[in-house]
Amino acid sequence: MSGYFITVEGGEGAGKSSILQTLGKKLTAMGYDVLTTREPGGIEIAEKIRKIILDPTHTTMDGRTEALLYAAARRQHLAEKVLPALESGRIVLCDRFIDSSLAYQGYARGLGMDEVFTINQFAIQDCMPDMTIFFDIEPKKGLERISANKDRERNRLDLENIHFHEQVYQAYQKLVLKFPERIQVINANQPFEQVEADAMNLIVSRLTNKA
């Protein structure tokens, strides 16, 4: 596979989704063939699953059901959109991937990170990101950003208490230690422009070394 798979991760309010779009445009302007996408979603089937997962009225959803739905959406998105792009040599920038499931369902929901990884191995086979950027911001500050942003999509995860989001944050810290070569950390508690610049520097450095 000749492409390059880059994912961005972080808790609620980290700013990764907004910055991802800017990164895609800047890399395209530099001459790279870039596809930007998101999870869950990115294609019609996965977007429909996204609506089910994140619907604020679905408060009775079981944790295992949630994990399986994320894995199903991930598989279809991968098969239909991500893998074809990578096989054609494109750079794929994806908002969330398997690390989100490990953090949110595996750790914060208490299902077990190894158990959730097993579910997702079936979904992704051997397709892991070449590089992951973790947008690091404390949960309290991230949630304050969400409250201040009236235009942001409100979803079921926003209904969780601060303890849940702190668990997600702890999980990401564990993943950073477990995959130090793949996961690069950026301080997301900075002005948008600085976070974007730091992310660009990391990506361009990796792509240059790859070439």
N, C-alpha and C positions, 0 to 999 in steps of 0.2 A: 504494500500500500504506500503510495508516494506522497500523499497529503500529510497535513499536520493538524492534530486534534488538540485544541486548547479549550479548557473549561474554566469558568469563573464560579466561585463559591463564596458564601457568606451568610450571616444571619439576616433577619429582617431589618431593612433600613440601611444596609451597608452601602447602597448606591451602585452595586455592580451592574444592574440591568440598564441603567442610564448610560453608564460609562462604556458598556459593551458596544452599544450602537455607535458611539463616537470612535471607539477603537477600530471598528469595522470600516468606517468611512476613511479614517486616516491611513489604515493599511492598504485599502484599495487605491487611494491616491498615490501611495508609494509604489504601486505596480503589482501588488499581491492580488491573487484571485481568492477572494474571501466570501465565505458564507456565514452569516450570523443567524443564530436560531436559539430556541429556548426549550426548557423542560419544566414541568410537563407541557407539551404542546409542540409547536413547530410544523405540524401537519394536521389535516382535518380530524383523523381518528383520535390522535393524542390530545388535540384541543378539546374534543368532546369529553374525554376522560378527565382532563384538567377541570372542566366545569363541575364534574361530579365530585372530584376530590376537594376542591376549594370552596364549594358552595357553603356559605355561612350557616345555612339551615340544616346541613348534614352533621349535626352535633353528635349523633349516635354512632357514627362510623367507627368500626372496630380498628384497632391499630394494625392488625394483620391484613385486613381488607385494604387499608390505606397503602401499606407496603406493596401489596400485590398489584394494586391499580397503578402505582408509580412505575413498577417494573414492567407492566404491560404497555403503558404509554411509552416508556423508554425503548422497549424492543421495537415497536412499530416505527417510532421516530428514527431510530438507528437504521433499521432496514430500508426504510423508504427515503430518508433524506441524508443522514450523516454518512453512512458507508459509501453510497454512490458518489458523494462529493469528495470523500477522501480518496477513493479509487481513481477519480479523475484528476487527482493532484491538487485539489483545493485546500486552503486553510479553513478549518471550521472553528468558529468561535461560538461556544454554547453556554448559555446561562443555566447553570446547574447540570449535574450529571450524577453518577453513582454516589459520590461523597455526600450529597444532600440526603439520600436515603439512609446512609450509614449514620449520619448525625441526627436527623429528625426522627426516623422510625427506629433505627437500631439502638441508639443511645437514649434520646429524649423520651421516646415511647416505651423504652425498656424491653424491646423485642430481642436485643442482642445484636451487636454489630456483625459478628461472624454469621449469624443466622440470616440477616438481611443481605449480607454480601453473597451468601449462597444462592438466595433467590435471584439476585441480580446477575450472578454468573451465568445462570441459565438464559437470562434475557440478553446479555451483551456478548456472551461467549468470551472471546479474548480481546475485545476492543476496549482498552483502557486509554484515557487521555495521555497524550505525549507530555502535556504540561497543564498544571492547574494553578490558577491564581486565587488565593484566599484573601478576600477583603476583610481585614480584621478591625472590628469595632465592638466595643462592649455593648451587650444587649440593651441596657438602659438607654444609652445614647442613640442606638439604632431605632428603638421604639419611639423615642422623642422625635426623631426625624419623620417617622411615619405619621405621627399625630399632627405634625406641622404641615405635611403635604396633603392637601385636600383632594388633589387630583389622582392620588395613588389608588390602585385597585385594592379594595378591602376584601380579604378572604378569611377562610375558616382558621388559618394559622394565627391571624391577628387576634383571635379570641382567646388564645392561650395565655396563661399567666406568666409572670416574669421568671418563675422557676423553670418553666419549660424552655424558655429562650436561653436561660443560663446553662441548661443542660446541653442544648444545641451548641452553644459556644464552647463548652468543655469538650464536647465530642470533636469539634474541629481542631482544637489544640492537640488532641490525641492523634488525629489523622496527620497533622503537620509533622509530628514527631515520627510517625510510622512510615511516612512517604516523603522524606526530606528532599529527595532528588526531583520528585514530580511536583510537589506542592510548594509554591513560592508565596511568601506572605507580604502583603502591602498594608501599611497603616491607613485605614479608611477614615480615620478621624482627622482628616486634613481637608483643605479646600478641594472642591471637585477637580480643578485644573491640575493640582499637584498629584492627586490620586491617579488621574488619567495619565499624566506624564510618567509616573512610576511604572504603571502597567505597560505603557508603550515601550519603555526602556527594557523591561523584562522580556517582552515578546520579541522585539526586534533583535535583541541579543541572542535569544534562542534560535530564531529563524536564520540569523547570520551564521551561527555556529553549525546549524544543520546543513546549510549550503556548503 
